[in-house]
Amino acid sequence: MKVAIQGEPGSFSHEAARRMLPGCTIVPCARSAEVFDRLEAGKVPIAVIPIENTLAGTVTEHADLLLARNVFIQREFNFRIVHNLIAAPGVKQSEVRRAFSHPVALDQCRDFFCNNPAIEATPFYDTAGSVKHVIASGLRDAAGIASRHAASVYQGRILAAGIEDDKRNFTRFFLLRKKKRVLPGANKTSIAFGLKNIPGALHRALGVFTERDISLSKIESRPIRGRPWEYVFYADFLRGDDRLAKGALLQLKAVADMVKVLGVYPAA
């Protein structure tokens, strides 16, 4: 089965997809939008994306794409993230002046850069891709920040292991399909909704869950493109596709400008 991911072989998305779907064929994409393009066009039946990190927070580009595109979350998976500083063989850490990696990964290693001010955090499109770039380009003053597997794939040398700020560093991944398919045991729902900017709007929206004793495990807001100072709310609640959840969503639609169910899936 083909699975689209954003990133090179050895990336955390690559490893998460392998864990979720053993034996799958990975289709790497250079950009996140390309992952969604392939899924919507039917070129792959499944995609795997990171959506949230316990240190860096939400992957905002992916949240925006989930709202904009016609895809459905079928599963979630929590994956332990261990970051390593990886350079070409023979390079010493004292020689490194730049560390390339995905911006979200760099954000998970703030303490490392504070403790190593001579090394500049340099954004790159992918974690594993940063190691590939450093090794293929023969850079002697640079390193990538990526997984141990990426070091093995591109024959890099680990200069410093476990450089993430906290050892309880996890990334939450979503498995996406083009069409809605709810798995047995689904007990969690992700939604997006918009509200009028009037007093009490959010209170009324959240009340539909309180009335039914439905627990929200997450809520946050994101700006709406093209509509300055207007926001969409993303929320996860702990119910599946059952009577209570359907009742809450029906009532929410009565008080909200827009409601989109992003997915219904078993909680990880």
C-alpha positions in Angstrom: 0.0 0.0 0.0 1.4 3.4 -1.0 1.6 6.1 1.7 2.5 9.7 1.1 4.6 11.6 3.6 6.5 14.9 3.6 10.2 14.1 4.0 13.1 12.0 2.9 13.8 8.4 3.9 15.0 8.4 7.5 12.6 11.2 8.5 10.4 10.8 11.6 7.3 10.8 9.3 8.9 7.9 7.4 9.4 6.0 10.6 5.9 6.7 12.0 4.3 5.6 8.7 6.3 2.3 8.9 5.1 1.8 12.5 1.5 2.5 11.6 1.5 0.5 8.4 4.2 -2.2 8.4 5.1 -3.2 4.9 3.8 -0.1 3.2 5.5 1.7 0.3 6.5 5.2 1.2 6.0 8.0 -1.3 8.1 10.9 -0.2 7.0 14.4 -1.0 9.0 17.6 -0.9 6.2 19.8 0.4 3.3 19.2 2.8 0.8 20.5 0.1 2.0 17.8 -2.2 1.1 15.1 0.3 -2.5 16.4 0.3 -2.5 16.8 -3.5 -1.5 13.2 -4.0 -4.2 12.0 -1.6 -7.0 14.1 -3.0 -6.0 13.1 -6.6 -6.2 9.4 -5.7 -2.5 8.8 -6.4 -2.1 7.3 -3.0 -4.8 5.8 -0.7 -3.2 7.0 2.5 -1.1 9.8 3.8 0.7 10.3 7.2 1.4 13.8 8.6 2.7 15.1 11.9 0.1 17.4 13.5 1.4 18.2 17.0 4.5 18.0 19.1 4.6 18.1 22.9 7.4 20.7 22.9 6.7 22.8 19.7 3.0 22.6 19.6 0.7 22.3 16.5 2.2 22.0 13.0 0.2 25.0 11.8 0.6 24.3 8.1 -1.0 20.9 8.5 -3.8 22.3 10.6 -4.6 24.8 7.8 -4.4 22.1 5.2 -6.8 19.8 7.1 -9.3 22.6 7.1 -8.9 23.5 3.4 -8.7 20.0 1.9 -11.2 17.2 1.6 -9.5 14.5 3.6 -10.4 12.5 6.7 -8.4 11.5 9.8 -8.7 7.8 10.4 -6.0 7.1 13.0 -3.6 8.9 15.3 -0.2 7.7 16.6 2.1 9.1 19.2 5.8 8.7 18.3 8.8 9.4 20.6 11.1 11.9 19.0 14.9 11.8 19.7 17.0 14.4 18.0 20.6 14.0 17.2 23.3 16.4 15.8 24.7 14.6 12.7 27.6 15.6 10.6 29.9 14.1 7.9 32.5 11.5 9.2 35.5 13.2 10.6 33.8 16.4 11.5 34.0 17.5 15.1 31.3 19.4 17.0 33.7 22.3 17.6 33.8 22.8 13.8 30.1 23.0 13.3 28.7 26.5 12.8 25.3 25.7 11.3 22.7 23.1 12.2 20.1 22.4 9.5 16.7 20.9 10.3 12.9 21.4 9.9 11.8 24.5 11.8 9.6 22.4 14.1 12.6 20.2 15.0 14.8 23.2 15.7 12.1 24.6 18.0 12.4 21.4 20.0 16.1 21.9 20.6 16.2 25.5 22.0 18.3 24.6 25.0 20.9 23.0 22.8 21.3 26.3 20.8 21.3 28.3 24.0 24.2 26.1 25.3 26.0 26.2 22.0 25.8 29.8 20.8 28.5 29.2 18.1 26.0 27.0 16.2 23.3 28.8 14.2 19.9 27.1 13.9 19.2 27.0 10.1 15.7 26.0 8.8 15.5 23.3 6.2 12.6 21.5 4.6 13.1 18.1 6.4 15.0 16.5 9.3 16.5 13.6 7.3 16.8 15.8 4.3 19.1 18.1 6.3 21.5 15.2 6.9 21.3 14.1 3.3 22.2 17.7 2.3 25.2 18.0 4.7 26.7 14.7 3.6 26.0 15.0 -0.1 27.4 18.6 -0.2 30.5 17.6 1.8 29.9 20.4 4.3 32.5 20.5 7.0 31.1 23.4 9.1 27.5 22.1 9.2 25.4 19.4 10.6 21.8 18.2 10.5 19.4 17.5 13.3 17.5 14.3 12.7 16.9 10.7 13.9 19.5 8.0 14.5 18.0 6.2 11.5 18.8 9.2 9.3 22.4 9.0 10.4 22.5 5.3 9.3 20.7 6.0 6.0 23.1 8.8 4.9 26.2 7.5 6.7 26.6 10.5 9.0 28.2 10.6 12.3 26.3 11.5 15.5 28.1 14.2 17.3 25.5 14.7 20.1 22.6 12.4 20.9 19.2 13.3 22.5 19.5 17.0 22.1 15.7 17.7 22.4 14.8 20.0 25.3 12.8 17.3 27.2 12.9 13.5 27.0 9.1 13.3 27.0 9.2 14.6 23.5 6.4 13.1 21.4 4.9 13.9 18.0 1.3 13.1 17.2 0.8 11.8 13.7 -2.5 11.5 11.7 -3.2 8.8 9.2 -5.4 10.4 6.5 -7.7 9.0 3.8 -9.6 10.8 1.1 -13.0 9.5 2.2 -14.6 9.1 5.6 -14.0 5.7 7.1 -14.5 5.3 10.9 -12.6 2.4 12.4 -14.1 0.1 15.1 -13.5 1.5 18.6 -13.3 5.1 17.4 -13.6 7.3 20.5 -12.1 10.6 19.6 -13.2 13.3 17.2 -11.3 16.3 15.7 -13.3 19.3 14.4 -12.9 22.9 13.2 -15.5 25.6 13.7 -15.9 29.3 13.2 -17.9 31.8 15.3 -19.2 35.3 15.0 -17.2 37.8 17.0 -20.0 38.5 19.5 -20.1 38.3 23.3 -20.7 34.7 24.5 -20.2 33.0 21.2 -17.4 30.7 22.4 -19.3 30.0 25.7 -22.4 28.9 23.8 -20.3 26.7 21.4 -18.5 24.9 24.3 -21.7 24.6 26.1 -23.0 22.0 23.6 -20.2 19.6 25.0 -20.7 20.6 28.6 -24.4 19.8 28.5 -23.6 16.2 27.3 -20.6 15.7 29.7 -18.3 15.4 26.7 -14.6 16.0 27.5 -12.6 18.3 25.2 -9.0 17.1 25.2 -7.7 20.1 23.2 -8.9 23.5 21.8 -6.9 26.2 20.0 -7.5 29.0 17.5 -5.9 29.8 14.2 -6.2 32.9 12.0 -8.4 32.7 8.9 -6.5 33.6 5.7 -7.9 36.6 4.0 -10.0 37.6 7.0 -7.8 39.7 9.3 -8.5 39.2 13.1 -11.0 36.4 12.5 -10.2 32.9 13.8 -11.2 29.3 13.4 -11.2 27.0 16.4 -9.7 23.5 16.4 -11.0 21.1 19.0 -10.6 17.4 19.9 -13.3 15.7 22.0 -13.5 12.3 23.5 -16.4 10.7 21.8 -16.7 8.7 18.6 -19.5 8.6 15.9 -22.3 8.0 18.4 -25.6 9.6 19.4 -24.1 12.1 22.0 -21.4 13.3 19.5 -23.9 13.7 16.7 -26.2 15.7 19.0 -23.4 18.0 20.1 -22.3 18.6 16.5 -25.9 19.3 15.4 -26.3 21.9 18.2 -22.9 23.4 17.4 -23.9 23.9 13.8 -26.8 26.0 15.1 -24.6 28.4 16.9 -21.5 28.4 14.7 -20.8 29.9 11.2 -19.0 26.8 10.1 -18.3 23.3 11.4 -16.1 20.7 9.8 -15.5 17.2 11.2 -11.8 16.5 10.4 -11.8 12.9 11.6 -13.2 10.3 14.0 -10.7 7.7 15.2 -9.5 5.5 18.1 -7.5 7.6 20.6 -3.8 6.6 20.7 
